[in-house]
Structures are given as structure tokens and as C-alpha cells.
Amino acid sequence: METFKDALSWFEIPVLDFARAKNFYQAIFAYEMPEMDMGPVKMGILLHDRDTGVGGAICYGEGYEPAGSKGPKAYLNGGKDLNTILDRIPAAGGTVVLPKTEIAPDMGYFAFFTDTEGNVLGLHSMG
């Protein structure tokens, strides 16, 4: 049986309004989101270490429709303290669904939020 370093190699968050979603993610992560087009799909790249990290993007185009709370759960990196990002979510137009919650002392914390497109996503951090 083959074992992989990471269970995830790339992820895409479907959006209905690219500009609104881009503004939301830029606001909560406090950075300028790079854009690119992959054929007919418009992508906004979430920042990550391209050499060693797992990346993802918000995606707008045919076949990309938010699944609300019914789709798979992706956990975005919450940095050193989840509350930094969680505190920005309401002002950016999202909703905190589950506040910062301890998993276990050696496993860190998680939280859930709904973005402006209706996607329910998680955040994870050690602090």
C-alpha cells in the first residue's frame, strides 16, 4: 500500500460571484489574491508555499457551484491563532458557524465559517 505525504494535493472552492468571493478571502486572510484563468475557469489563488505546501483556489465557471454544508469539508490554515481570521469574517460578509474549538491539547483548534457564496469551510491552527 502506498503512503502519501499529504492526503490532499489541491482544492477548489466554488464561487458564484468571483469579485465578492475574492474580496471576502482577501479580507479574512489580509492579502492581495492573485488571479489566473485556466481555460474558461477564473481562479483566485490562496497563498501557500508552492515548494512544500498544498494549495487551492476559489473558482468561478461552469461546473462550479457551492455545495453549502453538504459537500466535503476543507480546512484552511488558520495561522498562529484562529481568532485573527475568525474576527474578520463577519465584516467581510461571512458567518462564523462554530467558534474556535479545541480538538485536543496536541492537535490544536478548529472552527467553521460560511463564506459569501454559501460554502461551509473549516479553519485549523495549533493556537
N, CA, C and O atoms as a printed pandas DataFrame, in Angstrom:
     atom_number atom_name residue_name chain_id  residue_number  x_coord  y_coord  z_coord
0              1         N          MET        A               1    0.840   -1.181    0.000
1              2        CA          MET        A               1    0.000    0.000    0.000
2              3         C          MET        A               1    0.884    1.242    0.000
3              4         O          MET        A               1    1.825    1.349    0.787
4              5         N          GLU        A               2    0.573    2.165   -0.880
5              6        CA          GLU        A               2    1.345    3.396   -0.977
6              7         C          GLU        A               2    0.873    4.407    0.069
7              8         O          GLU        A               2   -0.329    4.589    0.261
8              9         N          THR        A               3    1.811    5.059    0.740
9             10        CA          THR        A               3    1.503    6.107    1.698
10            11         C          THR        A               3    1.938    7.443    1.111
11            12         O          THR        A               3    3.046    7.570    0.589
12            13         N          PHE        A               4    1.077    8.421    1.199
13            14        CA          PHE        A               4    1.364    9.744    0.665
14            15         C          PHE        A               4    1.748   10.697    1.791
15            16         O          PHE        A               4    1.302   10.544    2.928
16            17         N          LYS        A               5    2.580   11.681    1.461
17            18        CA          LYS        A               5    2.951   12.706    2.447
18            19         C          LYS        A               5    1.711   13.484    2.884
19            20         O          LYS        A               5    1.533   13.741    4.075
20            21         N          ASP        A               6    0.864   13.857    1.946
21            22        CA          ASP        A               6   -0.353   14.619    2.227
22            23         C          ASP        A               6   -1.556   13.893    1.642
23            24         O          ASP        A               6   -1.454   13.257    0.593
24            25         N          ALA        A               7   -2.689   13.988    2.316
25            26        CA          ALA        A               7   -3.916   13.391    1.799
26            27         C          ALA        A               7   -4.551   14.275    0.730
27            28         O          ALA        A               7   -5.382   13.815   -0.053
28            29         N          LEU        A               8   -4.162   15.524    0.703
29            30        CA          LEU        A               8   -4.736   16.500   -0.211
30            31         C          LEU        A               8   -3.620   17.067   -1.076
31            32         O          LEU        A               8   -2.543   17.383   -0.571
32            33         N          SER        A               9   -3.870   17.201   -2.388
33            34        CA          SER        A               9   -2.849   17.775   -3.259
34            35         C          SER        A               9   -3.266   19.145   -3.814
35            36         O          SER        A               9   -2.401   19.931   -4.202
36            37         N          TRP        A              10   -4.536   19.437   -3.858
37            38        CA          TRP        A              10   -5.064   20.714   -4.360
38            39         C          TRP        A              10   -6.538   20.755   -4.027
39            40         O          TRP        A              10   -7.172   19.701   -3.970
40            41         N          PHE        A              11   -7.107   21.911   -3.805
41            42        CA          PHE        A              11   -8.546   22.011   -3.584
42            43         C          PHE        A              11   -9.076   23.251   -4.269
43            44         O          PHE        A              11   -8.346   24.215   -4.500
44            45         N          GLU        A              12  -10.366   23.210   -4.594
45            46        CA          GLU        A              12  -11.029   24.326   -5.254
46            47         C          GLU        A              12  -12.338   24.625   -4.540
47            48         O          GLU        A              12  -13.129   23.724   -4.263
48            49         N          ILE        A              13  -12.554   25.895   -4.250
49            50        CA          ILE        A              13  -13.760   26.355   -3.578
50            51         C          ILE        A              13  -14.638   27.024   -4.635
51            52         O          ILE        A              13  -14.267   28.074   -5.159
52            53         N          PRO        A              14  -15.793   26.441   -4.958
53            54        CA          PRO        A              14  -16.645   27.013   -5.999
54            55         C          PRO        A              14  -17.304   28.308   -5.531
55            56         O          PRO        A              14  -17.738   28.418   -4.385
56            57         N          VAL        A              15  -17.370   29.287   -6.436
57            58        CA          VAL        A              15  -17.995   30.571   -6.112
58            59         C          VAL        A              15  -18.956   30.982   -7.228
59            60         O          VAL        A              15  -18.767   30.627   -8.391
60            61         N          LEU        A              16  -19.981   31.731   -6.852
61            62        CA          LEU        A              16  -20.962   32.223   -7.819
62            63         C          LEU        A              16  -20.669   33.651   -8.256
63            64         O          LEU        A              16  -21.007   34.040   -9.374
64            65         N          ASP        A              17  -20.043   34.433   -7.385
65            66        CA          ASP        A              17  -19.704   35.826   -7.673
66            67         C          ASP        A              17  -18.213   35.975   -7.360
67            68         O          ASP        A              17  -17.830   36.123   -6.200
68            69         N          PHE        A              18  -17.379   35.936   -8.395
69            70        CA          PHE        A              18  -15.928   35.917   -8.199
70            71         C          PHE        A              18  -15.427   37.138   -7.431
71            72         O          PHE        A              18  -14.648   36.996   -6.489
72            73         N          ALA        A              19  -15.859   38.322   -7.818
73            74        CA          ALA        A              19  -15.380   39.540   -7.163
74            75         C          ALA        A              19  -15.749   39.557   -5.682
75            76         O          ALA        A              19  -14.920   39.897   -4.838
76            77         N          ARG        A              20  -16.978   39.193   -5.369
77            78        CA          ARG        A              20  -17.424   39.153   -3.973
78            79         C          ARG        A              20  -16.607   38.146   -3.177
79            80         O          ARG        A              20  -16.146   38.450   -2.077
80            81         N          ALA        A              21  -16.425   36.949   -3.727
81            82        CA          ALA        A              21  -15.663   35.914   -3.031
82            83         C          ALA        A              21  -14.198   36.321   -2.861
83            84         O          ALA        A              21  -13.610   36.108   -1.801
84            85         N          LYS        A              22  -13.617   36.902   -3.899
85            86        CA          LYS        A              22  -12.232   37.350   -3.818
86            87         C          LYS        A              22  -12.083   38.396   -2.717
87            88         O          LYS        A              22  -11.148   38.328   -1.919
88            89         N          ASN        A              23  -12.995   39.358   -2.668
89            90        CA          ASN        A              23  -12.950   40.377   -1.620
90            91         C          ASN        A              23  -13.056   39.751   -0.234
91            92         O          ASN        A              23  -12.359   40.171    0.689
92            93         N          PHE        A              24  -13.913   38.757   -0.083
93            94        CA          PHE        A              24  -14.079   38.071    1.201
94            95         C          PHE        A              24  -12.775   37.412    1.638
95            96         O          PHE        A              24  -12.307   37.652    2.751
96            97         N          TYR        A              25  -12.190   36.595    0.788
97            98        CA          TYR        A              25  -10.966   35.871    1.169
98            99         C          TYR        A              25   -9.778   36.815    1.348
99           100         O          TYR        A              25   -8.927   36.583    2.206
100          101         N          GLN        A              26   -9.716   37.872    0.549
101          102        CA          GLN        A              26   -8.661   38.871    0.756
102          103         C          GLN        A              26   -8.827   39.535    2.121
103          104         O          GLN        A              26   -7.841   39.781    2.816
104          105         N          ALA        A              27  -10.059   39.821    2.504
105          106        CA          ALA        A              27  -10.313   40.494    3.777
106          107         C          ALA        A              27   -9.983   39.607    4.969
107          108         O          ALA        A              27   -9.378   40.073    5.935
108          109         N          ILE        A              28  -10.372   38.333    4.915
109          110        CA          ILE        A              28  -10.138   37.499    6.104
110          111         C          ILE        A              28   -8.676   37.067    6.230
111          112         O          ILE        A              28   -8.184   36.888    7.344
112          113         N          PHE        A              29   -7.976   36.898    5.104
113          114        CA          PHE        A              29   -6.570   36.497    5.171
114          115         C          PHE        A              29   -5.603   37.677    5.033
115          116         O          PHE        A              29   -4.392   37.498    5.156
116          117         N          ALA        A              30   -6.120   38.861    4.782
117          118        CA          ALA        A              30   -5.327   40.096    4.719
118          119         C          ALA        A              30   -4.180   40.012    3.715
119          120         O          ALA        A              30   -3.019   40.201    4.075
120          121         N          TYR        A              31   -4.510   39.728    2.455
121          122        CA          TYR        A              31   -3.519   39.715    1.377
122          123         C          TYR        A              31   -4.222   39.991    0.052
123          124         O          TYR        A              31   -5.447   39.908   -0.039
124          125         N          GLU        A              32   -3.441   40.317   -0.969
125          126        CA          GLU        A              32   -3.956   40.541   -2.311
126          127         C          GLU        A              32   -3.961   39.200   -3.054
127          128         O          GLU        A              32   -2.900   38.618   -3.280
128          129         N          MET        A              33   -5.127   38.713   -3.429
129          130        CA          MET        A              33   -5.262   37.397   -4.050
130          131         C          MET        A              33   -4.875   37.445   -5.529
131          132         O          MET        A              33   -5.467   38.201   -6.299
132          133         N          PRO        A              34   -3.883   36.643   -5.930
133          134        CA          PRO        A              34   -3.548   36.561   -7.358
134          135         C          PRO        A              34   -4.660   35.860   -8.131
135          136         O          PRO        A              34   -5.304   34.948   -7.612
136          137         N          GLU        A              35   -4.884   36.287   -9.369
137          138        CA          GLU        A              35   -5.902   35.687  -10.238
138          139         C          GLU        A              35   -5.241   35.014  -11.429
139          140         O          GLU        A              35   -4.156   35.404  -11.862
140          141         N          MET        A              36   -5.906   34.009  -11.943
141          142        CA          MET        A              36   -5.476   33.399  -13.197
142          143         C          MET        A              36   -6.672   32.731  -13.861
143          144         O          MET        A              36   -7.644   32.373  -13.196
144          145         N          ASP        A              37   -6.593   32.570  -15.160
145          146        CA          ASP        A              37   -7.626   31.867  -15.909
146          147         C          ASP        A              37   -7.058   30.531  -16.359
147          148         O          ASP        A              37   -5.959   30.459  -16.908
148          149         N          MET        A              38   -7.820   29.482  -16.120
149          150        CA          MET        A              38   -7.476   28.140  -16.583
150          151         C          MET        A              38   -8.577   27.752  -17.559
151          152         O          MET        A              38   -9.596   27.183  -17.166
152          153         N          GLY        A              39   -8.369   28.060  -18.810
153          154        CA          GLY        A              39   -9.429   27.858  -19.797
154          155         C          GLY        A              39  -10.598   28.747  -19.424
155          156         O          GLY        A              39  -10.414   29.947  -19.223
156          157         N          PRO        A              40  -11.804   28.185  -19.326
157          158        CA          PRO        A              40  -12.974   29.005  -19.015
158          159         C          PRO        A              40  -13.167   29.274  -17.519
159          160         O          PRO        A              40  -14.127   29.944  -17.139
160          161         N          VAL        A              41  -12.283   28.770  -16.673
161          162        CA          VAL        A              41  -12.435   28.916  -15.224
162          163         C          VAL        A              41  -11.551   30.045  -14.702
163          164         O          VAL        A              41  -10.349   30.075  -14.969
164          165         N          LYS        A              42  -12.147   30.966  -13.961
165          166        CA          LYS        A              42  -11.407   32.052  -13.306
166          167         C          LYS        A              42  -11.043   31.560  -11.913
167          168         O          LYS        A              42  -11.892   31.055  -11.179
168          169         N          MET        A              43   -9.762   31.714  -11.556
169          170        CA          MET        A              43   -9.269   31.225  -10.268
170          171         C          MET        A              43   -8.637   32.367   -9.479
171          172         O          MET        A              43   -7.976   33.244  -10.038
172          173         N          GLY        A              44   -8.857   32.332   -8.167
173          174        CA          GLY        A              44   -8.179   33.210   -7.227
174          175         C          GLY        A              44   -7.358   32.313   -6.322
175          176         O          GLY        A              44   -7.911   31.471   -5.616
176          177         N          ILE        A              45   -6.060   32.481   -6.335
177          178        CA          ILE        A              45   -5.155   31.545   -5.651
178          179         C          ILE        A              45   -5.003   31.908   -4.180
179          180         O          ILE        A              45   -4.688   33.048   -3.836
180          181         N          LEU        A              46   -5.230   30.926   -3.324
181          182        CA          LEU        A              46   -4.976   31.085   -1.888
182          183         C          LEU        A              46   -3.473   30.924   -1.670
183          184         O          LEU        A              46   -2.857   30.007   -2.213
184          185         N          LEU        A              47   -2.895   31.806   -0.884
185          186        CA          LEU        A              47   -1.443   31.795   -0.705
186          187         C          LEU        A              47   -0.975   30.536   -0.002
187          188         O          LEU        A              47   -1.594   30.070    0.954
188          189         N          HIS        A              48    0.128   29.993   -0.492
189          190        CA          HIS        A              48    0.721   28.783    0.078
190          191         C          HIS        A              48    2.167   28.683   -0.404
191          192         O          HIS        A              48    2.554   29.358   -1.357
192          193         N          ASP        A              49    2.949   27.858    0.242
193          194        CA          ASP        A              49    4.329   27.603   -0.163
194          195         C          ASP        A              49    4.281   26.630   -1.336
195          196         O          ASP        A              49    3.957   25.456   -1.157
196          197         N          ARG        A              50    4.599   27.107   -2.520
197          198        CA          ARG        A              50    4.478   26.281   -3.728
198          199         C          ARG        A              50    5.465   25.121   -3.750
199          200         O          ARG        A              50    5.248   24.145   -4.467
200          201         N          ASP        A              51    6.545   25.211   -2.979
201          202        CA          ASP        A              51    7.536   24.133   -2.970
202          203         C          ASP        A              51    7.148   22.987   -2.038
203          204         O          ASP        A              51    7.402   21.823   -2.351
204          205         N          THR        A              52    6.542   23.302   -0.907
205          206        CA          THR        A              52    6.272   22.250    0.074
206          207         C          THR        A              52    4.827   22.196    0.542
207          208         O          THR        A              52    4.446   21.252    1.235
208          209         N          GLY        A              53    4.007   23.186    0.181
209          210        CA          GLY        A              53    2.645   23.249    0.707
210          211         C          GLY        A              53    1.597   22.762   -0.262
211          212         O          GLY        A              53    1.865   22.569   -1.448
212          213         N          VAL        A              54    0.405   22.568    0.253
213          214        CA          VAL        A              54   -0.758   22.193   -0.539
214          215         C          VAL        A              54   -1.529   23.468   -0.841
215          216         O          VAL        A              54   -1.808   24.256    0.064
216          217         N          GLY        A              55   -1.872   23.675   -2.094
217          218        CA          GLY        A              55   -2.545   24.895   -2.491
218          219         C          GLY        A              55   -3.989   24.678   -2.870
219          220         O          GLY        A              55   -4.480   23.552   -2.955
220          221         N          GLY        A              56   -4.658   25.806   -3.096
221          222        CA          GLY        A              56   -6.036   25.768   -3.513
222          223         C          GLY        A              56   -6.446   27.114   -4.065
223          224         O          GLY        A              56   -5.674   28.073   -4.045
224          225         N          ALA        A              57   -7.680   27.174   -4.561
225          226        CA          ALA        A              57   -8.156   28.395   -5.191
226          227         C          ALA        A              57   -9.663   28.504   -5.063
227          228         O          ALA        A              57  -10.364   27.509   -4.876
228          229         N          ILE        A              58  -10.153   29.749   -5.168
229          230        CA          ILE        A              58  -11.575   29.938   -5.393
230          231         C          ILE        A              58  -11.760   29.842   -6.904
231          232         O          ILE        A              58  -10.910   30.308   -7.663
232          233         N          CYS        A              59  -12.855   29.246   -7.345
233          234        CA          CYS        A              59  -13.049   29.005   -8.778
234          235         C          CYS        A              59  -14.450   29.408   -9.214
235          236         O          CYS        A              59  -15.447   29.074   -8.574
236          237         N          TYR        A              60  -14.491   30.144  -10.336
237          238        CA          TYR        A              60  -15.745   30.572  -10.933
238          239         C          TYR        A              60  -15.806   30.063  -12.365
239          240         O          TYR        A              60  -14.880   30.281  -13.147
240          241         N          GLY        A              61  -16.872   29.401  -12.699
241          242        CA          GLY        A              61  -17.061   28.920  -14.065
242          243         C          GLY        A              61  -18.055   27.787  -14.092
243          244         O          GLY        A              61  -18.575   27.370  -13.057
244          245         N          GLU        A              62  -18.312   27.295  -15.283
245          246        CA          GLU        A              62  -19.268   26.203  -15.451
246          247         C          GLU        A              62  -18.827   24.989  -14.640
247          248         O          GLU        A              62  -17.664   24.587  -14.673
248          249         N          GLY        A              63  -19.778   24.421  -13.918
249          250        CA          GLY        A              63  -19.492   23.247  -13.106
250          251         C          GLY        A              63  -19.062   23.571  -11.683
251          252         O          GLY        A              63  -18.887   22.665  -10.868
252          253         N          TYR        A              64  -18.892   24.842  -11.378
253          254        CA          TYR        A              64  -18.501   25.252  -10.021
254          255         C          TYR        A              64  -19.701   25.879   -9.331
255          256         O          TYR        A              64  -20.092   27.006   -9.635
256          257         N          GLU        A              65  -20.276   25.135   -8.401
257          258        CA          GLU        A              65  -21.437   25.597   -7.664
258          259         C          GLU        A              65  -21.264   25.245   -6.191
259          260         O          GLU        A              65  -21.028   24.080   -5.869
260          261         N          PRO        A              66  -21.374   26.214   -5.293
261          262        CA          PRO        A              66  -21.205   25.929   -3.872
262          263         C          PRO        A              66  -22.159   24.838   -3.397
263          264         O          PRO        A              66  -23.311   24.783   -3.827
264          265         N          ALA        A              67  -21.678   23.976   -2.512
265          266        CA          ALA        A              67  -22.477   22.867   -2.002
266          267         C          ALA        A              67  -23.012   23.140   -0.602
267          268         O          ALA        A              67  -23.629   22.266    0.006
268          269         N          GLY        A              68  -22.780   24.346   -0.084
269          270        CA          GLY        A              68  -23.250   24.658    1.266
270          271         C          GLY        A              68  -22.600   23.751    2.279
271          272         O          GLY        A              68  -21.382   23.577    2.268
272          273         N          SER        A              69  -23.390   23.176    3.150
273          274        CA          SER        A              69  -22.844   22.293    4.181
274          275         C          SER        A              69  -22.859   20.826    3.747
275          276         O          SER        A              69  -22.492   19.952    4.532
276          277         N          LYS        A              70  -23.280   20.540    2.500
277          278        CA          LYS        A              70  -23.434   19.162    2.037
278          279         C          LYS        A              70  -22.189   18.583    1.375
279          280         O          LYS        A              70  -22.099   17.369    1.192
280          281         N          GLY        A              71  -21.239   19.424    1.016
281          282        CA          GLY        A              71  -20.045   18.935    0.334
282          283         C          GLY        A              71  -18.955   18.533    1.310
283          284         O          GLY        A              71  -19.141   18.605    2.525
284          285         N          PRO        A              72  -17.817   18.110    0.776
285          286        CA          PRO        A              72  -16.682   17.773    1.635
286          287         C          PRO        A              72  -16.241   18.987    2.438
287          288         O          PRO        A              72  -16.478   20.125    2.035
288          289         N          LYS        A              73  -15.610   18.745    3.556
289          290        CA          LYS        A              73  -15.104   19.827    4.395
290          291         C          LYS        A              73  -13.619   20.017    4.143
291          292         O          LYS        A              73  -12.831   19.084    4.297
292          293         N          ALA        A              74  -13.245   21.213    3.759
293          294        CA          ALA        A              74  -11.835   21.585    3.628
294          295         C          ALA        A              74  -11.504   22.483    4.812
295          296         O          ALA        A              74  -12.304   23.334    5.202
296          297         N          TYR        A              75  -10.323   22.288    5.378
297          298        CA          TYR        A              75   -9.858   23.118    6.488
298          299         C          TYR        A              75   -8.717   23.982    5.986
299          300         O          TYR        A              75   -7.669   23.471    5.591
300          301         N          LEU        A              76   -8.924   25.300    6.001
301          302        CA          LEU        A              76   -7.894   26.235    5.596
302          303         C          LEU        A              76   -6.971   26.504    6.771
303          304         O          LEU        A              76   -7.378   26.391    7.928
304          305         N          ASN        A              77   -5.738   26.856    6.475
305          306        CA          ASN        A              77   -4.765   27.130    7.520
306          307         C          ASN        A              77   -5.170   28.409    8.245
307          308         O          ASN        A              77   -5.307   29.467    7.631
308          309         N          GLY        A              78   -5.358   28.299    9.546
309          310        CA          GLY        A              78   -5.783   29.434   10.353
310          311         C          GLY        A              78   -4.648   30.235   10.948
311          312         O          GLY        A              78   -4.885   31.126   11.764
312          313         N          GLY        A              79   -3.403   29.937   10.554
313          314        CA          GLY        A              79   -2.270   30.685   11.067
314          315         C          GLY        A              79   -1.979   30.360   12.521
315          316         O          GLY        A              79   -2.307   29.277   13.004
316          317         N          LYS        A              80   -1.360   31.308   13.215
317          318        CA          LYS        A              80   -0.952   31.084   14.605
318          319         C          LYS        A              80   -2.129   31.055   15.567
319          320         O          LYS        A              80   -2.096   30.336   16.565
320          321         N          ASP        A              81   -3.170   31.830   15.276
321          322        CA          ASP        A              81   -4.350   31.894   16.151
322          323         C          ASP        A              81   -5.595   32.075   15.281
323          324         O          ASP        A              81   -5.718   33.064   14.558
324          325         N          LEU        A              82   -6.499   31.127   15.356
325          326        CA          LEU        A              82   -7.725   31.178   14.550
326          327         C          LEU        A              82   -8.521   32.457   14.743
327          328         O          LEU        A              82   -9.165   32.933   13.808
328          329         N          ASN        A              83   -8.484   33.017   15.941
329          330        CA          ASN        A              83   -9.298   34.200   16.209
330          331         C          ASN        A              83   -8.932   35.383   15.326
331          332         O          ASN        A              83   -9.784   36.233   15.069
332          333         N          THR        A              84   -7.692   35.466   14.854
333          334        CA          THR        A              84   -7.303   36.561   13.965
334          335         C          THR        A              84   -8.167   36.546   12.715
335          336         O          THR        A              84   -8.690   37.584   12.311
336          337         N          ILE        A              85   -8.322   35.377   12.097
337          338        CA          ILE        A              85   -9.137   35.252   10.894
338          339         C          ILE        A              85  -10.628   35.260   11.232
339          340         O          ILE        A              85  -11.413   35.916   10.548
340          341         N          LEU        A              86  -11.021   34.539   12.277
341          342        CA          LEU        A              86  -12.435   34.493   12.658
342          343         C          LEU        A              86  -12.998   35.889   12.928
343          344         O          LEU        A              86  -14.146   36.169   12.583
344          345         N          ASP        A              87  -12.205   36.757   13.536
345          346        CA          ASP        A              87  -12.670   38.102   13.846
346          347         C          ASP        A              87  -12.935   38.933   12.592
347          348         O          ASP        A              87  -13.697   39.898   12.647
348          349         N          ARG        A              88  -12.326   38.581   11.475
349          350        CA          ARG        A              88  -12.510   39.331   10.224
350          351         C          ARG        A              88  -13.709   38.852    9.407
351          352         O          ARG        A              88  -14.171   39.570    8.520
352          353         N          ILE        A              89  -14.212   37.674    9.685
353          354        CA          ILE        A              89  -15.242   37.040    8.856
354          355         C          ILE        A              89  -16.549   37.831    8.803
355          356         O          ILE        A              89  -17.044   38.070    7.702
356          357         N          PRO        A              90  -17.140   38.252    9.929
357          358        CA          PRO        A              90  -18.414   38.984    9.828
358          359         C          PRO        A              90  -18.313   40.270    9.006
359          360         O          PRO        A              90  -19.186   40.545    8.184
360          361         N          ALA        A              91  -17.260   41.058    9.218
361          362        CA          ALA        A              91  -17.107   42.316    8.475
362          363         C          ALA        A              91  -16.912   42.078    6.981
363          364         O          ALA        A              91  -17.235   42.939    6.164
364          365         N          ALA        A              92  -16.378   40.896    6.623
365          366        CA          ALA        A              92  -16.149   40.564    5.218
366          367         C          ALA        A              92  -17.396   39.978    4.556
367          368         O          ALA        A              92  -17.393   39.730    3.350
368          369         N          GLY        A              93  -18.466   39.752    5.334
369          370        CA          GLY        A              93  -19.719   39.261    4.767
370          371         C          GLY        A              93  -19.998   37.800    5.023
371          372         O          GLY        A              93  -20.990   37.270    4.521
372          373         N          GLY        A              94  -19.156   37.130    5.789
373          374        CA          GLY        A              94  -19.365   35.726    6.120
374          375         C          GLY        A              94  -19.963   35.569    7.505
375          376         O          GLY        A              94  -20.271   36.550    8.181
376          377         N          THR        A              95  -20.123   34.313    7.919
377          378        CA          THR        A              95  -20.694   33.999    9.223
378          379         C          THR        A              95  -19.839   32.936    9.901
379          380         O          THR        A              95  -19.471   31.936    9.284
380          381         N          VAL        A              96  -19.529   33.157   11.164
381          382        CA          VAL        A              96  -18.849   32.123   11.944
382          383         C          VAL        A              96  -19.917   31.137   12.395
383          384         O          VAL        A              96  -20.849   31.508   13.109
384          385         N          VAL        A              97  -19.780   29.873   11.977
385          386        CA          VAL        A              97  -20.757   28.841   12.295
386          387         C          VAL        A              97  -20.406   28.161   13.615
387          388         O          VAL        A              97  -21.283   27.901   14.438
388          389         N          LEU        A              98  -19.130   27.878   13.813
389          390        CA          LEU        A              98  -18.633   27.267   15.047
390          391         C          LEU        A              98  -17.373   28.026   15.442
391          392         O          LEU        A              98  -16.413   28.054   14.673
392          393         N          PRO        A              99  -17.353   28.642   16.624
393          394        CA          PRO        A              99  -16.173   29.397   17.025
394          395         C          PRO        A              99  -14.980   28.483   17.295
395          396         O          PRO        A              99  -15.100   27.258   17.256
396          397         N          LYS        A             100  -13.843   29.090   17.565
397          398        CA          LYS        A             100  -12.608   28.361   17.870
398          399         C          LYS        A             100  -12.883   27.317   18.951
399          400         O          LYS        A             100  -13.350   27.633   20.045
400          401         N          THR        A             101  -12.581   26.070   18.611
401          402        CA          THR        A             101  -12.873   24.935   19.481
402          403         C          THR        A             101  -11.643   24.043   19.568
403          404         O          THR        A             101  -11.047   23.708   18.544
404          405         N          GLU        A             102  -11.264   23.662   20.765
405          406        CA          GLU        A             102  -10.102   22.792   20.922
406          407         C          GLU        A             102  -10.430   21.369   20.478
407          408         O          GLU        A             102  -11.469   20.815   20.837
408          409         N          ILE        A             103   -9.532   20.794   19.697
409          410        CA          ILE        A             103   -9.668   19.396   19.288
410          411         C          ILE        A             103   -9.114   18.521   20.412
411          412         O          ILE        A             103   -9.817   17.668   20.954
412          413         N          ALA        A             104   -7.859   18.742   20.749
413          414        CA          ALA        A             104   -7.144   18.085   21.852
414          415         C          ALA        A             104   -5.889   18.921   22.076
415          416         O          ALA        A             104   -5.460   19.631   21.166
416          417         N          PRO        A             105   -5.284   18.854   23.273
417          418        CA          PRO        A             105   -4.122   19.707   23.548
418          419         C          PRO        A             105   -3.003   19.615   22.508
419          420         O          PRO        A             105   -2.348   20.620   22.232
420          421         N          ASP        A             106   -2.774   18.459   21.936
421          422        CA          ASP        A             106   -1.679   18.309   20.974
422          423         C          ASP        A             106   -2.144   18.349   19.517
423          424         O          ASP        A             106   -1.344   18.134   18.606
424          425         N          MET        A             107   -3.446   18.625   19.289
425          426        CA          MET        A             107   -3.980   18.658   17.926
426          427         C          MET        A             107   -4.490   20.031   17.517
427          428         O          MET        A             107   -4.892   20.217   16.368
428          429         N          GLY        A             108   -4.481   20.987   18.422
429          430        CA          GLY        A             108   -4.859   22.345   18.069
430          431         C          GLY        A             108   -6.345   22.623   18.137
431          432         O          GLY        A             108   -7.083   22.025   18.919
432          433         N          TYR        A             109   -6.765   23.567   17.277
433          434        CA          TYR        A             109   -8.123   24.105   17.301
434          435         C          TYR        A             109   -8.719   24.111   15.901
435          436         O          TYR        A             109   -8.000   24.112   14.902
436          437         N          PHE        A             110  -10.065   24.115   15.849
437          438        CA          PHE        A             110  -10.745   24.252   14.574
438          439         C          PHE        A             110  -11.957   25.158   14.743
439          440         O          PHE        A             110  -12.399   25.428   15.860
440          441         N          ALA        A             111  -12.480   25.616   13.625
441          442        CA          ALA        A             111  -13.698   26.423   13.591
442          443         C          ALA        A             111  -14.321   26.232   12.214
443          444         O          ALA        A             111  -13.649   25.797   11.279
444          445         N          PHE        A             112  -15.598   26.556   12.089
445          446        CA          PHE        A             112  -16.287   26.529   10.801
446          447         C          PHE        A             112  -16.853   27.909   10.497
447          448         O          PHE        A             112  -17.272   28.636   11.398
448          449         N          PHE        A             113  -16.859   28.261    9.202
449          450        CA          PHE        A             113  -17.471   29.510    8.771
450          451         C          PHE        A             113  -18.159   29.298    7.433
451          452         O          PHE        A             113  -17.847   28.363    6.696
452          453         N          THR        A             114  -19.102   30.184    7.134
453          454        CA          THR        A             114  -19.758   30.220    5.830
454          455         C          THR        A             114  -19.227   31.437    5.101
455          456         O          THR        A             114  -19.230   32.542    5.644
456          457         N          ASP        A             115  -18.769   31.241    3.863
457          458        CA          ASP        A             115  -18.258   32.367    3.079
458          459         C          ASP        A             115  -19.417   33.088    2.395
459          460         O          ASP        A             115  -20.576   32.723    2.592
460          461         N          THR        A             116  -19.120   34.084    1.611
461          462        CA          THR        A             116  -20.154   34.877    0.942
462          463         C          THR        A             116  -20.909   34.095   -0.122
463          464         O          THR        A             116  -21.959   34.538   -0.587
464          465         N          GLU        A             117  -20.388   32.942   -0.512
465          466        CA          GLU        A             117  -21.002   32.134   -1.567
466          467         C          GLU        A             117  -21.852   30.997   -1.015
467          468         O          GLU        A             117  -22.506   30.284   -1.777
468          469         N          GLY        A             118  -21.847   30.822    0.319
469          470        CA          GLY        A             118  -22.618   29.755    0.941
470          471         C          GLY        A             118  -21.813   28.506    1.247
471          472         O          GLY        A             118  -22.361   27.541    1.779
472          473         N          ASN        A             119  -20.515   28.498    0.922
473          474        CA          ASN        A             119  -19.662   27.352    1.249
474          475         C          ASN        A             119  -19.387   27.335    2.749
475          476         O          ASN        A             119  -19.119   28.375    3.350
476          477         N          VAL        A             120  -19.455   26.147    3.349
477          478        CA          VAL        A             120  -19.077   25.973    4.741
478          479         C          VAL        A             120  -17.676   25.370    4.754
479          480         O          VAL        A             120  -17.452   24.274    4.240
480          481         N          LEU        A             121  -16.738   26.102    5.349
481          482        CA          LEU        A             121  -15.328   25.676    5.371
482          483         C          LEU        A             121  -14.838   25.674    6.805
483          484         O          LEU        A             121  -15.418   26.309    7.686
484          485         N          GLY        A             122  -13.756   24.941    7.014
485          486        CA          GLY        A             122  -13.138   24.909    8.327
486          487         C          GLY        A             122  -11.840   25.696    8.333
487          488         O          GLY        A             122  -11.255   25.991    7.291
488          489         N          LEU        A             123  -11.415   26.021    9.536
489          490        CA          LEU        A             123  -10.099   26.599    9.781
490          491         C          LEU        A             123   -9.422   25.706   10.812
491          492         O          LEU        A             123  -10.092   25.142   11.677
492          493         N          HIS        A             124   -8.112   25.572   10.730
493          494        CA          HIS        A             124   -7.362   24.799   11.723
494          495         C          HIS        A             124   -6.090   25.540   12.073
495          496         O          HIS        A             124   -5.447   26.130   11.205
496          497         N          SER        A             125   -5.729   25.509   13.338
497          498        CA          SER        A             125   -4.438   26.043   13.784
498          499         C          SER        A             125   -4.039   25.336   15.070
499          500         O          SER        A             125   -4.852   24.673   15.714
500          501         N          MET        A             126   -2.801   25.489   15.421
501          502        CA          MET        A             126   -2.328   24.921   16.680
502          503         C          MET        A             126   -2.565   25.897   17.840
503          504         O          MET        A             126   -2.450   25.518   19.006
504          505         N          GLY        A             127   -2.890   27.136   17.520
505          506        CA          GLY        A             127   -3.100   28.128   18.588
506          507         C          GLY        A             127   -4.414   28.831   18.470
507          508         O          GLY        A             127   -4.731   29.690   19.293
